[in-house]
Amino acid sequence: MASLPIPLARTPLILALMSVMALAHAQSDATTQPRVTPLAPVHVRANGDKGYRATDTDLGGLGNTPLHDTPAAITVITRDQLDDRQPRTLSELAHADAAIGDNYAPVGYYQDIAIRGFALDLASGFRFNDLSMTGEQYVTLEDKQQVEILKGLAGLEAGVVAPGGLINYVSKRPADVHTATVGTDSEGSRYLALDIGGWLTPDFGVRVNAAHEDMNSYVRHADGRRNFVSLAADWKISANATLQLDTDYQTSGQRSVSGYQLLGGTVIPPHPSRTRMLGFEPWQQPVGINASNSTLRFNYLFNDHWQVQVSAGHSHVVIDDNVAFAYGCFYSPACASGATPGYFFAPNGDYDVYDYRSPDDTRRNDELRAVLKGTFDAGAFTHELSAGASTFQRTLNQRPYVYDYVGTANIDQVDPPYFAPSPNQPGPLARRLDSWQRSLFALDRMHIGSQWQVLAGGRYVRLNESAFDDSGVLQRHTVENRLLPQAAVLWQPTATLTTYVSYSESLALGGQAPYWASNGDAVLAPLLARQIETGVKYEWSDALSLQAALYRLRQPYQFAQPDQTAAGFTFVEQGNEVHSGLELSAAGQLSDNLRLTASANLIRARAQNTGTPSYEAHQIVNVPRLRTSVYMDYRLPFAPHLSLLGGWRYSSANPATPNGLVSVPAYNVFDAGLRYVTQWNRHALTWRLNIDNVFNHFYWRDTGTSGGDSYLFPGAPRLARLSVTFDF
C-alpha cells in the first residue's frame, strides 16, 4: 500500500527545531515585554469547551441529550483529553475509564475491549456519529471531537448488541481552524497531522483532517505505517434544514503480534518479553487494513417543538490478514503424551507456528434511520417524544483461508528458527454472512412537575441472519423477533442533583463453539440480557461533574463445559453470568489550575447454576475485581504557560482460567507529562511530552479470549511521546 507523499524523514529534527525556536522566542519576549498577553485566547477556548468535562451526548436518549438528564452511566472523552494523552490505539483509549479493559487487543491488529466485563461485539458495538461502524479497523482520533462510552445495556440505542455497552466516535464540525502537529516518540516513530477548516460561505463549512504515521513499535519486527484523511461538511440549507456529511478513509499496515498462552494451561509464562514477536518469520507480511466510514444526516425543524432527522451510515473494511501465528502445542514433543491440551503452550514453553493468510476479508455495515422528535403538553405533564425506524445490514465476504502448521518454536528464543511457509493459497472470495436488523423504536420522557421525570420506551427488532460455508452453502439461518423495553425514573431535587433508577433489556448474538469442542463451530441461540441500574449525578460546579452508579447485569452463560465426550468439552448454554458493580467517576476542574478525570470500578462477575461447580464462586476470566484510573492536568501558578500531566492506573489480579485457579498479578502503572503553551510569530504553539509507564513496570494487561482460546498480552514498556501543534 502506497504512503501519502509527505516527506517525514526528518520529522524528529523539525520537531526539535520548532521546540527550540519556540523556547527561544518565549525567552526573547520575556526580556523585551514585561507582560505577555497573546496566550489569553488559548485559555478562553479551553474554558469554553469545559476542558475535561462534557455536557452533552448522542447516546442514551436517541439524540443530543444533556448528560445530567441521561439515566445511564456515560463517559465522554473530550478533545482536550485526546490532545493531552495522545492515545493512538483503542487499548490506549481505554485507559480513560476504569470500567473498560482490553479483550484480545494485539499490537498491530484491530483491537477489542470489554465494558463492565463483557467484550464488545465488533460488528455492532462501535458507532460513528451514532451510526453503526465496523469495529475491525484501526482506531482514528484525529478527526474526532469526543468519544462517548455508554456503559451497560444498549438495546434501545442499537438493538442486537453485546451487553457491555457502546463506543460512539463523534466527528469534529466545520470551524475556523488551521493547525499542524508533528510528533515522534522514544522508539523513533514519526507523526504528522493537519486540521484545517472554515466556513466558505455563511451557510456552508468544511473541515479536513489528515494524518501520516510511521510507527516504530517497541516489539521487534512490528514497525508499521498509517495514512488517514477525513472530510466534514455542514450545509445550512435554510433556517429549518441542515445537512451534515462526514467521510474518512484510512490505510494501515503492521505485523500482528501474537499473544502468550498459559504453559500447559496452568502456568503463567515465567520470563515473558514485551519486545519479542512470538512466531516471527521473515516471510510474514504486515496486516493491511483499508477502512472507510461515512455518515450523512439531514435535520429539519418543523417548528420550535418538532423536528425530524434522517441519517445514513456506511462502514467498509478490507483486511489482508497475514500472521505467523503462535498457538498451542499440538505438534510439540512436549505435548505428545496428550496430558497437556493442545490449545495451550507446552509446559516447557514450546508453541506451534502457523502460516495464516486471509486476504480480502471484507466487512460492511450499512444503516438507514429516521427519527421524529418533539415536545407537547398533556394536562399537567410535558412529554418529550422520540420515535423512529431503522434498517441495518452487516455483510462478511471471505476467502477460504490458509492456516497451516509450519514448525515449533519456544518462548525463550529471541527469534524462532526459519520455517518455510505453506505452499497452499487462499480460495475464491465468497459471501459468509448476511445479517439484517429491522427495528421500530420509541421513547417518551414525561416531566412531572419540576423534580420528576419518567422514561418509558423500547425497540422492536427483527433479526434475520444467514451464514454460509466456503462454497456458499447455507449453514445457519437465524430469525429472532424481540421487544426490548427500557424504563427509568429520575428525581432531581435540585438543579445540580439527579438520581435515577433504570431497567433495560438487550439482545446479543449467541456465541460460537471453539473448534476443539465436541460441537466445534456451532452457533448457539441469541442471548437476552437484563440490567437494573441506579445512579447519582451531581454538578459540583459549572466545571466539575460527579457520577456514581450501581448495576446488576444478567445474561445466560455460554461456555465450553467439561464432559465425557472424546473432545472433553461441549459448548453449551447453562446457568447465568451475573455482573454486579459500583462505578464512581469525576471529570472537570477542581480549581482554576487543576483539572482531572478519575474513575473506579468495583465488580463482582460470577457464573451461576452452570452444572460445573469449579467455574462458579469466583471472578470470570478477564474481569478484575477492581480497576481505577486517574489523570490530572496541573497548570503551575508561577508558570501559567506550563502544565504538569500525570496519570495512575490500577488493576487487581485478573483471572486467566475459568476455574479461577490461575490469575495474573495486580499492577500499578504511572504516567507523566508536560504541556507548554507559547507563541511563535504571534501564532499559538503547544508542545506536549507524555511518558507512559514511567517506571517501566511489567504487567499483563489482558487475559481475554478469541474464538474460545485464551491469551495473555503484556502491557507496553516505558514510552515517551513528544508533539508540537502549531496554529498557522
C-alpha positions in Angstrom: 0.0 0.0 0.0 1.4 3.4 -1.0 2.1 6.0 1.6 0.9 9.6 1.3 3.6 11.7 -0.4 4.5 13.6 2.8 8.3 13.9 3.4 8.7 13.0 7.0 12.2 11.6 7.1 13.4 14.5 9.2 10.4 14.9 11.4 12.3 14.5 14.7 14.7 17.2 13.6 11.9 19.5 12.5 10.2 18.9 15.9 13.3 19.7 17.8 14.0 22.9 15.8 10.4 24.1 16.3 10.7 23.4 20.1 14.0 25.3 20.3 12.7 28.2 18.3 9.6 28.4 20.5 11.5 28.4 23.7 14.0 31.0 22.3 11.2 33.2 21.2 9.4 32.9 24.6 12.7 33.9 26.3 13.1 36.9 24.0 9.6 38.0 24.8 10.3 37.8 28.5 13.2 40.1 28.2 11.6 42.7 25.9 8.0 42.7 27.1 7.1 43.0 30.8 3.7 41.2 30.3 2.9 38.6 27.7 -0.8 38.6 26.7 -1.2 36.8 23.4 -1.9 33.5 25.2 -5.3 34.7 26.5 -7.3 33.3 23.6 -5.9 29.8 24.3 -7.3 30.0 27.8 -10.6 31.3 26.7 -11.0 28.4 24.3 -10.2 25.8 27.0 -12.8 27.2 29.3 -15.4 27.5 26.5 -15.4 23.7 25.8 -15.2 22.8 29.5 -11.8 21.1 29.1 -12.1 17.6 30.5 -15.9 17.9 31.2 -18.6 17.3 28.6 -22.2 18.3 28.9 -24.0 16.5 26.1 -24.0 13.1 24.4 -25.5 11.5 21.3 -26.0 8.2 23.3 -28.6 7.1 25.7 -31.5 9.2 24.5 -31.9 8.8 20.7 -30.4 12.1 20.1 -28.5 15.0 21.6 -29.1 14.7 25.3 -27.7 16.5 28.4 -25.6 14.1 30.3 -27.1 15.3 33.5 -30.6 14.1 32.4 -29.5 10.7 31.0 -30.4 7.7 33.2 -27.2 5.8 32.2 -23.5 5.8 33.1 -21.8 7.5 30.2 -18.2 8.6 30.0 -17.2 11.3 27.5 -13.5 11.6 26.5 -13.2 15.2 25.3 -10.9 16.7 22.6 -8.7 18.2 25.3 -8.2 14.8 26.8 -7.3 13.2 23.5 -4.8 16.0 22.8 -3.2 15.8 26.2 -3.0 12.0 26.5 -2.1 11.4 22.8 -3.6 7.9 22.5 -3.0 6.1 19.3 -4.9 2.8 19.8 -8.2 1.6 21.2 -6.3 -0.1 24.0 -4.7 3.2 25.0 -8.0 5.0 24.7 -9.4 2.5 27.2 -7.1 3.9 29.9 -9.5 6.8 30.4 -12.2 4.8 32.3 -11.8 2.1 34.9 -14.9 0.2 33.7 -13.1 -0.6 30.4 -10.4 -3.2 29.8 -8.7 -4.9 26.9 -10.2 -8.1 25.4 -7.8 -9.6 22.8 -6.0 -6.4 21.8 -2.8 -7.4 20.0 -0.2 -4.9 18.8 -0.5 -4.4 15.1 -4.1 -5.7 14.8 -7.6 -4.4 15.2 -8.4 -4.4 18.9 -11.4 -5.1 21.1 -12.3 -4.0 24.6 -14.6 -5.1 27.4 -17.0 -2.8 29.3 -18.3 -4.0 32.7 -16.7 -7.3 32.0 -18.4 -8.0 28.6 -16.5 -7.9 25.4 -17.9 -5.6 22.7 -19.3 -7.1 19.5 -17.0 -5.8 16.8 -20.0 -6.0 14.4 -22.3 -3.7 16.4 -20.5 -2.2 19.5 -18.9 0.7 17.7 -20.6 3.7 16.2 -19.6 6.8 14.2 -21.9 9.8 14.8 -24.3 7.3 16.4 -24.5 5.1 13.3 -23.0 1.6 13.1 -19.4 1.2 12.0 -17.3 -2.0 11.7 -15.0 -2.5 14.7 -12.4 -4.4 12.7 -10.3 -1.4 11.9 -7.5 0.8 13.4 -9.0 3.5 15.6 -8.6 7.0 14.3 -8.9 10.0 16.6 -7.5 13.0 14.5 -11.0 13.9 13.3 -12.9 13.2 16.5 -14.3 15.9 18.7 -15.1 13.5 21.5 -15.5 9.8 22.2 -18.7 8.6 24.1 -18.8 5.4 26.1 -22.2 4.0 27.1 -21.7 1.5 29.9 -24.3 -1.1 30.2 -27.2 -2.3 28.0 -27.9 -0.5 24.8 -30.9 -2.4 23.4 -32.9 0.8 22.8 -29.9 2.5 21.2 -28.7 -0.3 18.9 -30.9 -3.4 19.1 -28.8 -6.5 18.8 -25.6 -5.6 20.6 -23.4 -7.2 23.3 -24.4 -6.2 26.9 -21.2 -4.3 27.8 -22.2 -1.1 26.0 -21.2 1.0 23.1 -18.4 3.3 21.9 -19.5 6.3 19.8 -17.0 8.4 17.9 -18.2 12.0 17.3 -16.6 13.9 14.4 -15.4 17.4 14.5 -17.6 20.0 12.9 -16.5 22.8 10.5 -14.8 25.7 12.3 -12.2 28.3 11.7 -9.2 26.2 12.5 -5.8 25.6 10.8 -3.3 23.6 12.8 -0.4 21.2 12.1 1.0 18.7 14.5 4.3 16.9 14.2 5.5 14.3 16.7 7.8 11.5 17.5 8.4 9.0 20.3 11.2 7.3 22.1 11.1 4.4 19.5 11.7 6.9 16.7 8.2 7.0 15.2 7.2 9.9 13.0 3.8 11.6 13.0 2.2 14.4 11.1 -1.4 15.6 11.4 -3.3 18.6 9.8 -6.6 20.0 10.9 -7.9 22.7 8.5 -11.4 24.1 8.3 -13.6 27.1 7.8 -16.9 28.5 6.6 -16.6 29.0 2.8 -19.9 30.9 2.9 -22.2 31.9 5.8 -24.2 28.6 5.1 -21.5 26.1 4.0 -18.5 25.0 6.0 -15.9 22.2 5.7 -13.2 20.7 7.8 -10.4 18.4 6.7 -8.2 16.2 8.9 -5.3 14.3 7.6 -2.5 12.2 9.3 0.5 10.2 8.4 2.3 8.0 10.9 5.4 5.8 10.6 5.1 3.6 13.6 8.3 2.2 15.2 7.0 -0.4 17.6 8.5 -1.5 20.9 8.0 -5.0 19.6 10.8 -6.2 17.2 9.7 -6.6 13.6 6.4 -4.9 14.3 7.0 -1.4 12.7 4.1 -0.1 10.6 2.6 2.9 8.9 -0.8 4.6 8.7 -2.3 7.2 6.4 -5.6 8.9 7.1 -7.8 11.7 5.6 -11.4 12.8 6.5 -13.9 15.5 5.4 -16.7 17.0 7.4 -19.2 19.4 5.7 -22.2 21.3 7.1 -24.8 23.0 4.8 -27.4 25.2 6.3 -30.0 24.7 3.5 -32.5 27.0 5.1 -33.4 28.3 8.6 -35.0 25.0 9.3 -33.0 22.5 7.3 -29.3 21.4 7.7 -27.3 18.6 6.1 -24.1 17.1 7.6 -21.7 14.9 5.8 -18.7 13.1 7.3 -16.5 10.7 5.5 -13.0 9.3 6.1 -10.5 6.8 4.6 -7.5 5.1 6.2 -4.9 2.6 5.2 -2.6 0.9 7.7 -0.1 -1.9 7.7 1.7 -3.5 10.6 2.8 -7.0 11.6 0.5 -8.5 14.2 2.0 -9.7 17.5 0.7 -13.0 18.8 -0.1 -13.3 22.5 1.2 -15.7 25.1 -0.7 -18.6 26.4 -0.6 -20.4 29.7 2.1 -23.1 29.8 0.3 -26.4 30.0 -2.9 -24.5 30.6 -2.0 -23.8 34.2 1.2 -21.8 34.5 1.9 -18.1 33.6 5.0 -17.8 31.4 7.8 -17.1 33.9 10.1 -14.9 31.7 7.9 -13.1 29.2 9.2 -10.5 26.8 7.3 -7.3 25.8 9.6 -6.7 22.9 9.7 -10.2 21.3 7.4 -11.2 18.5 6.4 -14.8 19.1 6.5 -16.9 15.9 8.2 -14.3 13.7 9.1 -15.5 10.3 10.7 -13.2 7.7 8.0 -14.1 5.1 5.3 -12.8 7.4 3.6 -9.7 5.9 2.0 -6.7 7.7 -1.7 -7.0 8.3 -3.1 -4.5 5.9 -6.4 -2.7 6.7 -8.2 -0.3 4.4 -11.2 1.3 6.1 -13.8 3.9 5.2 -16.6 5.3 7.2 -19.3 7.8 6.1 -22.4 9.3 7.7 -25.0 11.7 6.1 -27.5 13.4 8.4 -30.4 15.6 7.4 -32.2 17.6 10.1 -35.5 19.5 9.6 -37.2 21.7 12.1 -41.0 21.8 11.6 -41.3 24.4 14.4 -40.0 25.1 17.9 -41.4 21.8 19.1 -41.0 19.2 16.4 -38.1 18.0 14.2 -37.0 15.0 12.1 -33.7 13.5 11.4 -33.0 11.1 8.5 -29.5 9.6 8.6 -27.5 7.0 6.7 -24.2 5.4 7.6 -21.8 3.2 5.6 -18.7 1.5 7.0 -16.4 -0.7 4.9 -13.2 -2.5 5.8 -11.0 -4.8 3.8 -8.4 -6.7 5.8 -5.4 -8.6 4.3 -4.6 -10.8 7.3 -1.0 -12.2 7.3 0.3 -13.8 10.5 2.9 -16.2 11.5 0.7 -17.2 14.4 2.0 -18.6 17.7 -0.6 -21.0 19.0 -0.9 -24.2 21.0 1.5 -27.2 21.1 -0.3 -30.0 19.1 3.0 -30.7 17.2 5.4 -30.3 20.1 7.1 -33.4 21.5 6.4 -31.9 25.0 2.6 -32.4 24.3 2.8 -35.8 22.6 1.5 -37.7 25.7 -1.8 -35.9 25.5 -1.6 -34.8 29.1 -1.4 -31.1 28.0 -4.3 -29.7 26.0 -3.0 -28.8 22.5 -4.6 -25.4 22.6 -2.2 -24.1 25.2 1.6 -23.6 25.0 3.6 -26.6 26.2 4.8 -26.8 29.8 8.4 -26.2 28.6 7.4 -23.1 26.6 7.1 -24.7 23.2 4.5 -23.4 20.8 3.4 -24.2 17.3 3.8 -21.7 14.4 1.1 -21.5 11.8 1.1 -19.7 8.4 -2.2 -17.8 8.5 -3.3 -15.9 5.4 -6.8 -14.5 4.8 -6.7 -11.7 2.2 -9.6 -9.6 1.0 -11.5 -10.2 4.3 -14.3 -7.7 3.6 -16.8 -6.4 6.3 -19.5 -3.9 5.6 -22.1 -2.2 7.8 -24.9 -0.1 6.3 -27.6 1.6 8.3 -30.6 3.9 7.5 -32.5 5.6 10.2 -35.3 8.1 10.6 -36.3 9.7 14.0 -39.1 12.1 14.8 -38.6 14.1 18.0 -41.0 16.6 19.6 -42.4 18.0 22.8 -46.0 18.6 23.8 -48.1 19.2 26.9 -50.8 16.7 28.0 -52.6 18.1 31.1 -50.1 18.7 33.8 -47.4 16.7 32.1 -44.8 17.6 29.5 -43.7 14.9 27.0 -40.5 14.6 25.1 -41.1 12.0 22.4 -38.7 10.2 20.1 -39.9 7.6 17.6 -38.4 6.1 14.5 -37.4 3.2 12.4 -34.0 1.8 11.3 -32.6 -0.8 8.9 -29.2 -2.3 9.4 -27.3 -4.7 7.2 -24.0 -6.5 8.1 -22.2 -8.5 5.4 -19.0 -10.5 5.5 -17.1 -11.8 2.5 -14.1 -14.0 3.0 -11.8 -16.3 1.0 -11.1 -19.8 2.4 -8.0 -19.1 4.4 -4.7 -20.8 4.7 -4.0 -22.0 8.3 -1.2 -24.5 8.1 1.4 -25.7 10.7 5.0 -24.9 9.7 7.1 -25.6 12.8 7.5 -25.5 16.5 9.4 -22.8 18.5 10.0 -21.8 22.1 9.2 -18.7 24.0 12.8 -18.3 25.2 14.1 -17.9 21.6 14.7 -14.3 20.6 13.6 -15.3 17.1 12.3 -18.7 16.2 14.0 -20.9 13.6 13.2 -20.4 10.0 10.3 -22.4 8.8 9.2 -22.5 5.1 5.8 -21.0 4.5 2.9 -23.2 3.4 2.6 -23.7 -0.4 -1.2 -23.5 -0.2 -3.1 -20.5 -1.4 -6.4 -18.9 -0.2 -9.6 -19.8 -2.2 -12.0 -17.5 -4.1 -14.0 -14.8 -2.3 -17.5 -15.8 -1.2 -20.3 -14.4 1.0 -20.0 -15.8 4.5 -22.6 -13.7 6.4 -25.7 -11.7 5.5 -27.4 -10.2 8.6 -30.4 -7.8 8.6 -31.8 -6.0 11.6 -35.1 -4.0 11.1 -36.3 -2.0 14.1 -39.1 0.3 15.3 -38.3 2.3 18.4 -39.9 4.9 20.7 -39.0 6.7 23.9 -41.3 9.0 25.9 -39.7 11.3 28.6 -42.5 12.6 30.8 -41.9 15.6 33.1 -43.9 15.5 36.2 -43.5 18.9 37.9 -40.0 20.3 38.2 -38.4 17.4 40.0 -39.6 14.1 38.4 -39.1 12.5 35.0 -40.4 9.1 33.9 -38.9 7.5 30.7 -40.6 4.6 29.0 -39.9 3.1 25.6 -38.4 0.2 23.7 -37.2 -1.2 20.5 -38.9 -3.9 18.5 -36.2 -5.6 16.5 -36.4 -8.4 13.8 -33.1 -10.2 13.3 -32.7 -12.2 10.1 -29.2 -13.7 9.6 -27.8 -16.2 7.3 -24.3 -17.8 7.5 -22.7 -19.7 4.6 -19.7 -22.1 4.3 -16.7 -21.6 1.9 -18.7 -22.9 -1.1 -21.8 -20.7 -0.4 -23.9 -23.4 1.2 -26.3 -22.2 3.9 -25.0 -23.4 7.3 -27.2 -21.4 9.6 -30.4 -19.3 9.4 -31.4 -17.3 12.5 -34.7 -15.4 12.8 -35.4 -13.6 16.0 -38.2 -11.1 16.9 -37.9 -9.3 20.2 -39.3 -6.3 22.0 -36.5 -4.7 24.1 -38.0 -2.4 26.8 -36.4 0.4 28.7 -37.7 2.4 31.6 -36.3 4.9 34.1 -37.4 7.2 36.8 -35.4 10.4 37.5 -35.6 12.6 40.6 -34.0 16.0 40.5 -34.5 17.7 43.9 -32.2 20.5 42.8 -30.9 21.7 39.5 -27.4 20.2 40.3 -28.5 16.8 41.5 -30.0 13.9 39.5 -30.8 10.4 40.9 -32.3 7.6 38.7 -33.3 4.0 38.6 -33.5 2.3 35.2 -34.3 -1.1 33.7 -33.3 -2.3 30.3 -33.0 -5.3 28.1 -30.8 -6.1 25.1 -30.3 -8.9 22.6 -26.9 -10.3 21.7 -25.8 -12.9 19.1 -25.1 -16.3 20.5 -21.5 -17.5 20.9 -19.7 -19.8 18.5 -18.2 -23.0 19.9 -14.4 -23.3 19.7 -13.1 -25.7 17.2 -11.8 -28.1 19.9 -15.2 -28.6 21.5 -17.3 -31.7 20.5 -19.7 -29.4 18.7 -17.0 -27.1 17.3 -18.1 -24.1 15.3 -21.7 -24.5 16.3 -23.5 -21.2 17.0 -25.9 -21.0 19.9 -29.1 -19.1 20.2 -29.2 -15.3 20.7 -28.9 -14.1 24.3 -31.3 -11.9 26.2 -29.6 -9.7 28.8 -31.3 -7.7 31.6 -29.9 -4.8 33.6 -31.1 -2.8 36.6 -29.1 0.3 37.5 -29.4 3.1 40.0 -27.2 6.2 39.9 -26.5 9.7 41.1 -25.1 12.6 39.0 -24.0 15.8 40.7 -22.8 19.0 39.2 -20.3 20.2 41.9 -19.8 23.3 39.9 -20.0 24.6 36.3 -16.7 22.9 35.7 -16.9 19.6 37.7 -19.3 16.6 37.4 -19.5 13.6 39.7 -21.2 10.3 38.9 -21.9 7.1 40.8 -23.8 4.0 39.5 -24.8 0.7 41.0 -25.7 -2.0 38.4 -26.6 -5.7 38.1 -26.5 -7.3 34.7 -27.6 -10.8 34.0 -27.2 -12.9 30.8 -27.4 -16.6 30.0 -23.9 -18.3 30.3 -22.5 -19.9 27.2 -19.2 -21.7 27.7 -17.2 -24.8 26.9 -18.4 -27.3 29.6 -16.1 -30.2 30.6 -17.8 -33.5 29.9 -17.1 -37.1 28.9 -17.1 -36.6 25.1 -14.0 -37.5 23.1 -13.1 -33.8 22.8 -13.6 -33.3 26.6 -15.8 -30.3 26.2 -19.1 -29.3 24.7 -20.1 -25.7 24.1 -23.4 -25.2 25.9 -25.8 -22.6 27.4 -26.5 -23.3 31.0 -27.0 -21.0 34.0 -26.3 -17.3 34.1 -23.5 -14.8 34.0 -24.1 -12.1 36.6 -22.1 -8.9 36.8 -22.8 -6.6 39.8 -20.8 -3.5 40.3 -20.2 0.0 41.6 -18.8 2.8 39.4 -17.5 6.2 40.6 -16.3 8.9 38.3 -15.4 12.6 38.3 -14.5 14.9 35.3 -13.7 18.6 35.1 -11.8 21.2 37.1 -11.2 21.1 40.8 -9.6 24.6 40.7 -8.5 27.2 38.2 -5.2 25.3 37.8 -6.2 21.7 38.3 -8.4 19.6 36.1 -8.8 15.8 36.2 -10.7 12.7 35.2 -11.0 9.9 37.8 -12.9 6.6 37.9 -13.2 3.4 39.8 -15.0 0.2 39.0 -15.6 -2.5 41.6 -17.3 -5.5 40.0 -18.4 -9.0 41.1 -18.7 -11.2 38.0 -19.9 -14.7 38.6 -21.2 -17.7 36.8 -24.2 -19.3 38.5 -26.1 -22.6 38.1 -23.8 -23.8 35.4 -23.7 -27.5 36.4 -19.9 -27.1 36.7 -19.1 -26.1 40.3 -15.4 -25.3 39.6 -16.5 -22.5 37.3 -18.5 -20.8 40.0 -17.9 -18.8 43.2 -15.0 -16.8 41.7 -14.4 -14.0 39.2 -15.0 -14.7 35.5 -12.0 -14.7 33.2 -10.6 -11.3 32.3 -12.7 -9.4 34.8 -10.5 -7.9 37.6 -12.4 -7.2 40.7 -11.2 -3.6 41.0 -9.8 -1.1 38.5 -9.0 2.6 39.0 -7.9 5.3 36.6 -6.8 8.9 37.4 -5.5 11.6 35.0 -4.6 15.1 36.1 -3.5 18.4 34.5 -2.0 20.9 36.8 -1.1 24.4 35.5 1.8 25.8 37.5 0.7 29.1 39.2 4.2 30.6 38.9 4.5 29.5 35.2 0.9 29.6 33.8 2.1 28.5 30.3 3.5 25.2 31.7 1.3 22.3 33.0 2.2 19.1 34.6 0.3 16.0 33.4 0.1 12.7 35.3 -1.9 9.5 35.5 -2.3 6.4 37.6 -3.9 3.1 36.6 -4.5 0.1 38.9 -6.0 -3.3 38.3 -6.4 -6.1 40.8 -5.4 -9.7 40.0 -7.1 -10.8 36.7 -8.4 -14.4 36.3 -6.9 -16.3 33.4 -8.7 -19.6 33.7 -12.5 -20.4 34.1 -11.9 -22.4 37.2 -10.3 -19.4 38.9 -7.1 -21.2 39.8 -4.8 -19.0 37.8 -4.7 -15.2 37.8 -2.1 -12.7 36.5 -0.9 -10.3 39.3 -2.3 -6.9 40.2 -0.5 -3.9 38.8 0.0 -0.2 39.2 1.1 1.9 36.2 2.1 5.6 36.4 2.2 8.1 33.6 3.6 11.6 33.5 3.9 14.5 31.1 4.3 18.2 30.4 2.4 20.7 28.3 3.9 24.0 27.3 1.8 26.7 25.5 3.5 29.7 23.9 3.5 31.5 20.6 5.8 31.8 17.5 5.4 34.8 15.3 2.1 35.5 17.1 0.7 32.1 16.3 -0.2 29.7 19.1 2.3 26.9 19.6 1.7 24.0 22.0 4.1 21.2 22.7 3.4 18.1 24.7 5.6 15.4 26.3 4.0 12.2 27.6 5.7 9.3 29.3 3.6 6.3 29.7 4.6 3.7 32.3 7.2 5.9 33.8 8.7 3.2 36.0 8.8 0.7 33.1 6.7 -1.8 35.2 5.9 -5.2 33.6 2.3 -6.2 33.8 -0.2 -8.3 32.0 -2.9 -6.0 30.5 -5.2 -8.6 29.0 -6.2 -12.2 29.7 -9.0 -12.2 27.1 -10.3 -14.8 24.6 -10.7 -15.0 20.9 -12.5 -17.9 19.2 -12.8 -19.7 22.5 -9.0 -19.6 23.1 -7.3 -17.7 25.9 -4.3 -15.4 25.5 -2.1 -13.2 27.7 -0.8 -9.9 26.4 1.9 -7.9 28.2 1.5 -4.1 28.8 3.7 -1.7 26.9 7.1 -0.7 28.4 8.0 2.9 29.1 7.2 5.0 26.0 7.7 8.8 25.6 5.8 10.8 23.0 6.7 14.4 22.0 4.5 16.5 19.8 4.2 20.2 18.7 1.0 21.7 17.5 1.2 25.0 15.5 -1.8 27.2 14.8 -1.0 28.8 11.4 
